[in-house]
Amino acid sequence: MSASCLCLRSSSGTSRPGSAETPVKSSAPATDLEGAETKGQLEESAFWETRVAPLLQQLESVPQDGTGSVEGLCRACQRLLCILGEGDLLGRKCKRRAVLLRALFQLIDVDSARLTLELAKLILALSVSGNNLLNICKLVFKISRSENNDALFQNNSIVDSLLAVLGAQDVLSAGEAALYCVGTLKFLSGNRALLAPLVSAGCVPALLRLAGRLASLAPPGHAHFAVSGHILVQLTAALRNLVDLPETRPAFLSSGGFAELCGVLQHHHGDKDVCTNAARIFSKLSSYSECCSALAGVPGCYGLFLELLRRHQKKQRADGSQTPRVLVVGGNSCDVSRSRTRPYEPYVSSVLSAEFTGFCSQCTPTGTRRSWGVGVGGPGGAPRLHAGQPDRQERRRPRAPVGGAGARDALLGLFLSYRGADTPPAGGPAEAEAEGEDVLVKLIRVLANLSIHPDVGAALASDAQCVELLLSVLELRAAEDREELVVNAAAAVNNLSFYREEGSAVRANELAVARLMLQLLLGSSRDGMLEATRVFGNLSRSRAVRDFILKNKVHQFLVTLLDSKSPDVCFSACGVLVNLTADRDKRATLREEGLIQKLLDCLRDLGPEDWQLAGLLCQTLWNSSEDGAALCFSEQEAGGLLRLLTLYLDEELMHQLNMSEDVREVHQACWELEFFPVAQRLRNRIQSQGNLLEPLGAPS
C-alpha cells in the first residue's frame, strides 16, 4: 500500500477536546495561567528541538527504499516512542503532531513487516482516527495473515496498541478499523505459541467487553448491526481459540463473559458463524464445573441454547457443526460424576432442568446423598429390593410444578431427525453417517444426564417415543462398532428405568429392555457390560425380570463379576444380586454358584475403601440368610463374616485409614448411614443363631 493512500488529517482539524472555540484574549496583563501555558510551550519546544527533532532527521534521511537501514529505523522508532512518552507528547498532546505523522507515514512504503509494525505502534500511540486509523489497522492485519510473521508479534507490544484501539474508539463509527483489529487477533490466536502472550496482554477481557458494547449499542434493526455482526464473527473466532488455555477461565468468571456471549447469541442467532463459534466456546468451557455454575447463573441461557437447536435444526443437516457443541454444553452442564461419593451440584442441574428442558419451573434440591432407591422393607427388616445404578442423588425438596413439554419435543424432534441420518441409504456419504452418530451420542448424553432430575426423569420415562428411540439405537447397533453411542443409550435407559411410576414406558417394556441388556452384557465392551448390569439393577425390582435373569443364567455372570476387584463393577453386580436374593426360590440356586463366599471375599477386599458397597454386600447377605443363618452360612463362612463385621463396626477403624480430612468425612457419613445399620443387624442375626452353627462337643 502506497503512502499516498494514507490520508493524513490536517492540523486544523485536530483540536483537542474542549478547545473547539478559541477564547478571545483580553487586553489585560497576562494571568498566571497564561504564563504557565507560555512556559509549557517553551519547555515543549526545547524538548522537541533537543530530543525529538534529531530522531526525526534520522528517519527522514533514510532512502525511500530503506535498503540496509531497517534495523536502524526500527531502533529509532522504538527510541522515539520512549522519548515521546517521557515528554508526555503521546496521544493528541503534541502541538507538532502533524509533523510527526508526516515523517512516519513517509516510511510506510519501506518493504519490511517488522518496521511497519514499529511504525504502526507509534502512529496508533498518537491517537490517529478516520482513514489514518483504518489504513494502519489494515496494514497490521495484512501482516498478521502470514504465519511467517507471527514471531514479529511475539516480542512486540503492538497487541497492546490494538487492544487500546478497541477499548478507546467508538466501534460503531470506526467499525471497519475495529474489524481489522479483531481480525488480526483472530489470526494470531490460531498460533498456539502466541496464546499465552495474547492472554497475558488481556485479550480475553478486552474482547468480552467489546462483545458487550456491540450487543448493547447495535441491536437488531440498528444501522450498524451488520458491521457489528462482521466484527463478532472475528471476535468469537478469536475467543474460540483463546479458551484452549486454562488461564482464560478467570476472565470469563470475573468479567461476566458468559452473560456477554449470551447477549451476542440473543441478537445474532441468525448468524451461523457467530453461533457456531459461540457454541464452541461454551462447549470448551462447560468442561469445568465452575464454568457450568457461572453459566447456570445467566438468566435464560439454556432456553437460548434450546432456541438455537430449534432455529437451526433444518440447516444443520447440511452443516452440523453447531448442533453437537450446543448439546455438549447441555450434557456438561447437567453432568453428575458417576462416582458414588462425589457431592451433587444441585443448582446447575436444577436450573438446567427448569430452563433447558421446560419440564420444571422451579427446582431447589438440597440434599447431596445418593439414594439406594425404592424397595420393600429396610436394613434388617424384610428382604430388601435395591434400585441398582440410577446415577441419581436423593433430594428432599418441594415438588416442582411441571411445565410445558416444548423443550422435550425439540430434543426428541432432533433425535428423530438424526436417527434417520444414522441409518443412511446404501452408498450414502460416510461423513454424513459419522455426523449423525456424533449428534446422537451427544443428544443421548443430554437426555441421560437430564433424567437424573426426578421431574424430568419421570416425564421422559413415561414418554413412549423417547424410550422407543433409545431402544431402537440399542437394537440396530453392535457395541463393538458404535460403543460410545450404545453405552450412552444404555446409560439413558438405566436412568429412566429408575422411575417405576404408573405409565412408565420402560416398565411397560421391561422384558424387551432386559433382552437388549442381555446382548450388551455378553458383548466385548466393558463399559457396555457395566451399563447393562446397572440397568438390570433397576429392572430386577420386577419379579418377571428376576425370573428372566435366572432363566437365561445371567446370575452366573453376575456372581463372576464379584471377582473383578473393581468397586463400581462389584456394586453394579451386587445391586442385581440383592434383588434376586429377595426371592426365596432363588436363594439356593445362587448359593450353589458360590455367592456367599464371593460376597465375603468382596467385603474383605473392598469394604474399608467403599462403605456404600460394603453396606450393599451386607444387605445381600441379609437377604440370603432369611431362611436362617445355618442354612446360608457354613461354620467357616459364619466365623469369617463375624470377624469382619466386628472389625468393620469398630469406629476406631475409620481413624486408622490413611486419607485426607475431607475424604474421611465422606467415608464417615457412608459408614454411619449406609453400612453400620445393616451390618449391625446382620451380626446380631448370626450371633443370635450361633447355637445352630456351633459343632457338637465330643462325648464324655
N, C-alpha and C positions, 0 to 999 in steps of 0.2 A: 504494500500500500504506500503510495507516494505521500510526501508531506503536504502536497497541495490539497489533498482531500481532507486533511485535518483542519477544520475551521477553528481559528483562534478567536476567542471572544475579545471584542475591543475593550480597551481600558476604560472607555467612557461608560461601559455597561457593567462595570464590576464594582459598583458602590457597595459599601459594607452595610449590613442591616442597621436601620435607624439613621442612615445618612443620605436618604433619598433627596432630601432638600438641604441646600447649603444655607446655614443661618446667616442673616445679614449682620455684618460686622459693625459695631458701633464705633463712634469716634472717640470713645473713652479710652483711657490708658489701658494697656494690656493687663488682664487679670492674672492671678497666679495660675489658673487653669491653662490659659493661653500660653503662659510662659513655660509650663510643664510640657505642653504639646510641642512647642518650638524646640525645647531641649531634647524631647524624644525624637523628633525628626532629625536633629543634628547627630544624635547618637546613632540612629539607624543609618544615616548617610555615611558616617565614619565607619561603621561596621561593614556596610556594603563595600566601600572602597578598599578596605584593608583585608577583608576576609572572603567576600563573595565574588567581587569583580575578577580577582586573579584566576579563580577556578572557571569562571565563565569564559575568560580569554583562552584558557587552555582548551575548553570544549569547542570554542568557535574556531580555533586554529587547526583543527583536525581536517584532513582532506575529506571531500564529500563521500568517498567510498569507504573511508575509515580503515583502509588497509594497514595491517600491522599495529593498529592503535586500540583495539578492542579492550585489551586488558587494562591499559591506562585510562581509557574512557570509563570503564566500569568502576575503577577505584576513584576516579574524580567524581562520579555520580554519588557514590557512597559518602565521600567526604562532604560533598555539597549538601546532602540530606542532613548530615550531622550538624554542619555549620548553621544551616537554616533553623534547625531545631534549637541550637544554642542561642541564636539571636531572636527567638520567638517570631520567626518570619514565615512559618508554615501556614497553611490554610489561605485565607484572603488578607492576611495582615500586612504582607509586604507591599509597599507602595510601588515598587518596580516589578511587580509580579508579571506583568505583560512581557517585560524584557526577559525575565527568566524563562517563561513558557516558550517564547520565540526561539531562544537558544536551544532549548531541549527538543522542541519539535523538529528542528533542523537536522537532528541526528537520527530521526526515526528511520530514514532510508538506509542506514548502515545495516548490512545484512548480517545481523548477529542476534540470535534469540536471547542470549544472556544480557546483552546491552539493552535490548528492547525491554526486558523485564525490569532492569535497573531504572531506565527512563520512565517506565510506567509507574513504578513505585514513587518516583519523585513527582511526577505530574499529578498523580492521584493525591499525594500529600498536600498539593497546592489547591485542592478542592475545586477542580475543574467541573464544568457542567455542560449540558447541551451536547452538541456534536463532538466537542473535545472529549467529554467523558465517554460517549458512545464509541468513538473510534479507538480510544485507548483500551476499553474493555474488549472490543473486537480483536485487537492485536494480541492481547493476553490469551483470549480464547483460542485464537489460531495457533498459538504456540503450544497450548495445552493439548491440542488434538493429536500431536505426535508423541508416542511413548518415548521416543528418543530424548525428549526434552524434560521428562519427569524429574531427572536428577537436578535440573536447574531450580525447580520449585522446592526441593527438599531442604535446601540451606538458604532459602530466600524468604524474606518476610512479606512477599507480595500477597500471600494469602491473607495476612492481616489487613492489607490495604483493600482487598476485595470485600472482606467482611465489614470494613468501615464504610464502604460504599453502600452495601446492603442495609446497614444499620442507620445511616445518616440520610440517604437520599429518599425522596418521595417516590416509592416504587411505581406509582401509577403514572406520574409524569415522566419518569426516567425508566419506564418499563423495559425498553429494549436493552438498555445498558445493564439493568439488573438481570435480564435473561442471559446475557453473555457471561456475567459474573458467576451466576449459579451454574451455567453450563460448564464453565472452567472447573468449578469444584466437583461437578459430576464426573468429568473426565479424570481428574486427579484421584478421586476416590476409587476408581477402577484399579489402581495400583496398590496392592496390599502393603507395599513398603511405605506408602505415603499416608496410610490410615492413621497411624499414631500421631504424626506431626499435625494432620488436619484436626484430629480430636483435641490435641493439646492447644491448638490455636483457638479453640472454642467454636468450631464449625457447627456442632450439633445444636447447642442452644441458640446460636445466631440464625440457623435455618428454621428452627422451630418458631422463633419469634417472627421471622419473615412470613412463615406459613400462616400464623395467626393474623398478622396485619393484612395479608392478601385476602383471607377469608372474610374479614370484617369490613375492609374498605371496598371490595369489589364483589358483592354478592351477585347471584344470578340476575340478569337484566341490566347490570351496570355497564357503562360504555367501555370499561377496561376489563370486563370479565374474561374476554378471550385472551388478552395479554396475560392476565393473572393465571389462566389455565396453562399457557405455554411455560411460564416460569415454574409452576407447581409440578409439571412433568419432570423437569430437570431437578428440581429441589427434592422431590420424593425419590428419584433415582439415586441422588447423592446420599440421602439418608439410608436408603436400602443397602448401599454398600458400607456405610459407616457403622451400622448397627452390628456388623460382624465382630466388632471389638467389644468386649465386656465393659470397657471403660465408658461406653456411651450410655449405659443404663441409668446412672445417676442423673444425667441431663434430662432424660425422659421423665424420671420420677420427680425431680425437683422443680422443673420449669413448666409443668402442665403440658408436656409434649403429647400425651395421649389425647387430651381434650383438643389441642390444636389440630392434630391429624383427623380426629373425628369431625371437626368443623370443616376441614377441607373435603372429606368424603361426602359430607352432607350437601355441600354446594356443588361439587364436581362429580356426583355419582354417575353422570352420563359419559365421563371421560374414561375410556378403558385403560389408558396408560397410567393415569393418576390412581385409579382404583387398584390396578394390578400392583403398582409399586407400593402403595399403602398397605395392601394385603400382605405383601412380602415382609414389610417392616413389622406389622403386627404378628405375623406368624413366627418370625425370629424371636421377637421379644417375649412372646407368650410362652416360650420355653422356660421362663424363670417365674417362680411363684410370686415374687414381689411385683413383677410387672403385671401379672394377671390380677392381683389385688388392686393395683392402681387403675387398670383398665376397667375393672368392675365398678370403680367409683365414678366413672364418667357416665352421666345420665344418658340413657338411650343408645349406648354404644352397641349392644348386641342386637337391638332392634334395627339399627343401621346396617349391621352385617347381614341380617336376615333379608332386609330390603335389597341389598346388593345381590344376594343369591336369587331373589325373585326377578329383579330387573334384568340381570344378565344371563338368566338361565338359558334362553334360546341362543343367545350369541355365543355362549361358552362351548356349545357343541362344535363350533368352528375354531374357537380359541379358548381352551380350558385352563389357561394359566392362572386365572383368578380364583375359580371355584375351590380348588384344593387348598389354597392358602387361607381363604376365609374359613373353611372347615377346620383347618389346623388350629386357627385361633379359638374356635369354639371348643374343639377337643381338648386343647391345652388348658383353657380357662376353667373347664369343669372337671379336669382330670383329678382323680384321687389316687394316691400311690397305692399300688397293690400290696404294699406291706401292711400286715395286720396290726402294726403298732404305731404307724405314723398318724399324728393328730390330723383330723379332718379340718379343712378350711371352709367353714360354713358360709361365710359372707360371699365368697366368689361363686360358689355353687348356687346359692340362693338367688343372687342377682341374675346369674346366667339363666337359671331355670325359669325365673319370672320373666325376664326380658327376651331372651333368645328363643324360647320355645312358646311363650304365650300361654302356658298351662297354668301358672300360678302368678298371682298379682303381688302377694307379699309373703315372704318366707323368712323366718328368723330362727333357724335351728340353733340350739345352744349346746347340746352335748357333743362329746368327741369320741365316745367308745363304740366300737363295732358291735353290732347285735349278733347274738347266736341264732336269732331267727325265732319264728313261731314254733310251737310244739305242744306236746301233751305233757303235763306234769313238770317236774323240775329236778334239780340235782337231789338225789336221794329219794325222790318220790317214785311215781310210776315210770316205766320205761319212756325215755325221752326221745322225741324226734327232733332232728337237728337240720336247720336250713344251711346247706353246705357252704358255698362260697359266693355270696352275692356281691362282694366288694362293696359292702354297704356299712354305713355308720348309723348307730342308734341316735335318734334326735328327739328330745322331748320339746314340743313346741305347739302352739295353737294351729289348728288345721287351717291351711291357706285356702282361700276360695279359688276354685278352678276357673280360669279364664277361657278365652276362645281358643280354637284349635287352628288358627291361621298359620302359625309357625309350624305346627305338626304337618299340616297339609303341604307347606312349602318344602319341608325336608323330605317328606315321603314322595312328593312330586319329583324332586331332584333324584331321589332313589330310583323311582320308576324310569326316569329319563335315561340315567346312566346304567341301569340294569339292562336296558335294551342295548346300550352301546357295549356292554360287557360280553354280549354274545353276537358279534357281527357276522354277517353272511360270509360264506366261504370266499376266500380271496380278499377279504376286507383288509384295510391297512393295519399293519401291526401297531403302528403308533397310536391309532385311534383306540385300539383294544387296550393298550397299556395305559392310555389316558383315562379311559373309562374305569379300569381297575383301580387306578390311583385315587380317583374321586370316590369310588365306593369304599375303599379302605378308610379314607378319612371321614366320610359321611357316617359309616357304621360306628367308627370310634366315637363320634359326637353322640350318636344315639345311645351307645353303651354307657358313656360317662353321664349323660343326662338322666338316664334311667336310675341312677343311684338316688336321685331325689325322689321321695316317696310319692308325691303327687304326679310327677312326670312319669315315673316308672309304672305306676298303676295304670295311667292313661295309655301308655304305649303297650303295656302287656295286654290290654283289652282291645287294642286296635288290630283287627284281623289282617288288614293289609300290611301293616308293619311286620307282624310275625310271619306272614306268608312270604314277604320279600326276603327276610333273613333266612328262612328255611330254604328258599329257592337258591340262595347263594351256597348254602351247605350241600344241597343236593347235586348241584352241577359242577362243583369244583373239588378236585382232589387236593388235599393239604400239601402234598409234595410239590404240586405245580403252583399253587396260589396260597402259600402258607399264611402270609400276613392277612390276606382277605378272609380266609376261613377262620383263623384264630380270632380276628375281630368280630366276625359274625357269631362265633360261639360265645365270646365274652358278652355280647349284647343279649343273646338268648339266655345266658346264665343270669344276668342281672334281672331280666324280665321274668324269669322263672321263679324268682324270689317271691313275687306277688301272687298270692293264692286267692284273690278276691273272686267272687262270682262274676262270670263274664270274661275271665282271663282267657285269651286265645291260646296262650301257651298251655294252660291247664287243659283246655279242650282238646289239644293235640299232643298231649304228653307222651303217648306211646310212639307217635311219629317222630317226635323230638328225640326220644330215647333211642330209636333205631339209628337216627343220624349220628347221635353221640357215640353209639357203639362202633360205627365205622371210623369215626375220628379217634376213638380210644385205641383202636387196633392199628392205626396208621403209624408212620415213621416220624411224625412231628412231635417232639417232646412238648412244645407249647400247646399244640392241639390236644394232646393227651391230657395235659393238666386242665385245660378249659373244659374238656368233656367230663372229666372227673368232677369238676365243680358243678357242672350242670346236673349231673346225677345226684350230687349232694342236695340240691333243691328238689329235683323231681322225685327223689326217693321218699319224700313225705307222703307220696301216694302209694297205697297198697298195690295197685296194679303195676306200677313201675318197679316196686320191690320184687314182685313176682317175676317180672321181665328180667331183672338183673340175675336172679338165681337160675332161671330157665336157660339163659344164654351164657351162664358161667362167668359173668362179669365179676362176681365176687372173688373168684380165684385171682384175677388180675389185680384187684384192689388190695387183697391181702399181700400179694407180692410187692406192691408199691411201698408197703411199710418198711421194706429193707432199703429204701432209696437213700436214707440218711439225709434227706432234704426236708426241712421243716414244712415248706409250702406243699410239697408233694404228699407228705405224710398227713398233713392237716386236711387236704382235699380228700384223700382216700378214707381217712377216719370219719370225715363228715358223712360219707355214704354208709360206712360200716356201722356207725352208731344208730342209724335209722334201720338198717337190716336187723340188728340185734334187738330191736324193739318187738319183732315178731317171734313168738315162742317157737313156731315151727321152723325157723331158720337158724336158730342158735346152734343146734347140734351140727348142722352142715358146716357152719362157719368154724366151729371148734375143730372139726375134722381137718380143716385146712391149716391148722396150727395158728389160728388167730390169736389165742391168749398169749402164747409165748412171744409172738411178734409185737403185740401191744406192750408187753413188759420190756422187751428189748428197746423199743422206740421210746418208752417212758424213761428208761435208764439213760439212753444215749442223748436224747434231745430235751428232756423235761426241764432242766435248770435254765436252758437258754430260751425257752419259749413256754411260758406258763399257760398261755391260751391253748396251745397244743396239748400240754400236759393235762389240763382240765378236760379236754375233749377225749383224750385217751382214757381217763378215769371214768368219764360218763359211758364210754363204750364198754368198759369192764363192768360197770354197774349194771348196764342193760344185760350183759352176758350172764351175770350172776343172779338174775331174777329167779331162776329155778332153784337157787341155793348155791352157796359157795362151794359146797362139797362136790356138786355136780359140775361146777365150772372149773375149779382150780385143782390141780394136783397138789400134793403136800409141798413139793418143791416150789411150784408156782406161787402158792399162797404165802409161803415163808419169804420168798424173794420180794413179792409185792408189799408185804407188811414192812419189810426193812426199808424199801424205797419210800413208802408213804411216810413212815416215821421220820426218815431223814428229810424229806421234802417239806413236811409240815412244820419243821422246826424253823422258826423265823430267823434264827441266827444264820441259817444258810444264806439268806439274802445279803448279809453283811460280809460274807466271805467271798462273794463273787466279785471278780475284778471288772468294774465298769464305772463309767462316769456317773456323776450325781444325777444328771437328767435321765439317763437311761435307767439308773437304779429306781428312780421314782416311778417310771412307767412299769418296770418289772414288778415293783412292789404292789402297784394297783392291780395288775393282772393276777398276781399271786393271791391277793386278798379276795378279789371278786370272782375270778373265773376258775381258780384251781382249788383253793382252800375248802370251800363248802362241799364240793362233790368228793374231794379226796378224803376229807374227814369222815363223811358218811360211809364211804367205801371201806375205810379202815375199820370203822365201828361194825359194819356188817361182817367183815371177815373175822374180827375178834369175837363177836357175839356167837358166831357159828364155829368157833375154833374147836369145840369139843368134837365136832364131826370130822375135823381134819387131823386130830391127834391120833397117832398109831396106838394100838392096844399094847399095854405093857406085857413083858414076859411073865408067864405063870410062875408063881412062887413055889 
